[in-house]
Amino acid sequence: MRLFDFSLLVGSDPRSASDCASDALYRYLNEADAGGLVASLAGAYYDFIAGNAETLALATADKRLLPAFTLDPRRVDARDVDLKAAAARGFQALALFPAIQRWALSHPALEGIVKRAAEAKLPIVLHVPRSESAASARRIAQMVDVPVVTIGIAYGSLGDVVAGAEGAPNLLFGMSLFVGLDNVETLVKRVGADRLVFDSGEPRLSHAPGLALLEAADINEAQRDAIAIGNARRIFGGAL
């Protein structure tokens, strides 16, 4: 495996005509020599209980996949979910979808959820809108002592990300939307390669632009490897 993808999504997507079936996901894993953190779109769009069952089944069938547990903080029963039990079942992270579910990082239920994830030693992955502020993600990261990975902030927020990274060493960022080589280079210089991870949204979206950006960036091979897979190995340890 040469690439670990923090944003693998599979299942039914009512807002996209993309082929998000598991076969499309496996084609990507094979072609890119990749693995990654997977979450079911059923959990993001419809019902997190059914979605988590689908996610765990996929990851059980293919060891290149690590399962991400999904919750919807808008649901009252999300407050009752035992995240330590989820970790014991084999889930390796908590994935939250404010961009898809259209809630803000200021949601009043979020603090309790992320703190329970930290107690369960689950890293947290936030799939945020492109316009989201890194300061909001930093506030979440400062609540916990586990890695918090923000997926979705785009290149227009480069300065915001550089400033928002300060004061939260456990806050990491997906790099794939930072189009333009100088943006990746600036992030490596200002934030550090150890704070960046690869994310694509495959098979809902395409990994190709982000991977081409990573491969062409003027950074050294150790930095490139850290973004591609090294940081994932550090976060997930023996599970990867």
N, C-alpha and C positions, 0 to 999 in steps of 0.2 A: 504494500500500500504506500503510495507516494503523496496522497492528498487526503486530508480529512475535512469534510464539509459540515459546517455547523448548521446548515439550513436545508435539510432534505425534507420534502413535503410530499405526501402520497395520499391518494384518495380522491373523493369527489369535490370539485371546486365549482360552485355555482356561478362564480364571477369570471371564469376563464374557460376558453375552449381547449386549453392545453391538455395533452394526454398525461394525466397524473397517476396512471395505473402502476402497479408494482413492476410490471414488465419494463416500462419506460425507465423506472428507477434503476433496475438491474442493468439495463443497457449502459446507462451512464457510469455506474460503478465499474463495469467491465472495461469500457472504452477509456476511462480516465485513470484506471488503477486506483480507485478511490474507495473510501468508506465514509461514514459520517453519522451524525446525530439525526435521527428520523422522528418525525411526528406526523400523525394522521390528520388530514384536513377535516375528517369527521369530527375530531375533537375541537378543532378551531371554529368550525362553522355551525356544527349541530349539537353534538352531545359529547362531553369530554369522557364520560364513562365508556361509551362504545368506542370512541376514538382511541382511548388508551389500550383497550383490549386489542384493537387492530394493530397498533404500534408494537405492542409487546410480541404479538404473533409474528410480525415481520422480522423483528430483531432476533427472535428465537430461531427463525428459519435461516438467517444469514448473519454470521458473526461479524461481518464488516459493518453492520449497523448497530448503533447504540440507541436504545429507546429513550425518548424524552416524554415525560409525563406532562399532560396538558390540563390546565384548569381554566375556568371562566369566572373571574372574580365578581361578575354581575349576578351570578347565581348564588342564592342563599346557601345551598348545600356545599358550595366550595369551601366554606368556613369549617366544615366538618370532616374534610378529607384528611386522612392520616398519611402524611408524606413520608414518615419513617417506614410505614408499611409498604408504601410504593417503592422506596429504595430497597427494602428487603425482597421485593418481588423481582428486582433486577433493573428498575428504571435508573438511568444514569444522570438525569438532569430534569429540571422543571422548565418547560417551554411555555411562555405566555405570549398572547397574540393581540396586543392593543391595536395594531394596525387593522387587522381583519375584523376584530370584534368591536372596534371603535369606542374604546374607553381610554382615558388619560392615565398617565403614570401617577397622577395625584388621586386616583381612585381610593376611597377610604378602606377598602378591604385588602388592598395590595400589601400594606406593611405587615399585616399578620401572616399573609401567605408566604412572603419572601423570608420572614423570620422562621417560619416552620420548615421551609426548604433548607435553610441554613442549619437548623437543628438536625435535619436528616442528612446533612453533608452533601446536598444536591446542588451543583452549579445551576445558575439561573440564566436562561436565554430569553431576551426580550426582543420580539419582532415588532419594531416600532414604525410609525409613519416616517417618511423621508424628512419631513419637516421637524421631527421631534428634537428637542434640545438635549444636548449631552449633559447639561446641568441637572435635568430631571433624572436621567439615568445615574448620574453620580450620586444623587440623593439616595436612590435605591441601593447602590453599591455600598454606601457608607453605613447602611443599616445592618449589614451582614459581613461575615468573614469567609464567604465562599466566592469563587469567580462569578462575575456578572457580565455576560456577553450581550452587547447591544447590536442587533441586526437591523439594518434598514436606513440608518442615517446616511444621507447622500453627500456628494462632493461639495454642494453649496454650503454645507455646514462645517467645512474644514477647520476654520478658526474656532468655531464653537467646540469642536471635538478636542482640539489641542488644549483649549482652556478648561474644558470640562473634565479632562483626564486627570487634572491636578487634584490631589487630595483624596484620590480613590485608587490606590494601586491595584485593587482587585477588579477594576473595570476594564473590559476589553471591547474591541470594536470589530465588526465584520468589515472587510476591506473592499468588497467587490463593487460597491457603488461609487467608489472614489475614482471615477474615470479620469484619465490623464496621468502619465507617469510621474509627473512632479508631485502629485498629491500623495501617492504611495511613498515616495521618497521623503516628502515632508513629514508624513506621519511616522515613518521609521526614525527620522532624525529627532523629531520633537516629542513623540510619545514613546517610541521604542518598538522594535519588532516583537517583543514579548507581550505586547498589548494588542496585537492584530491577529485575526484568524480569517480563514477562507470560508466564504458563504456563497451560496448560489441560488437557492430556492428550487433546485432541480427536483423533479422534472417539470414542475410548474413553470419555471423560468429556465434560462440557459446558463450553464457554467462558463461557456466559452469566453465571453468578454473579460470576466474577472480573472480567469486563469491566464489568458494572454497578457493581461495587465501585470500580473504577478511575475510571469516568466520574463517579461521585457524590462521590468523596473531595474533601475541602476542601483541595486543594493547587493551586498555580498551574499554568498551562497548560504552561510549560516543564518542570515536574516531571512532569506527566502524559505529555507527549510523550516524555520520557526513558525512562519505564517502558514505554510502549507500543511504541516503536521506536527511540528515540534511542540507547539503550545498545547495542542490537543493531548499529546502524550503526557505532558506535565499536569494537565487538569484531570484527566481520566485515569492516569496511572495504569495499573494492571488490567483495567477493563478494555484497553485499546490494544 
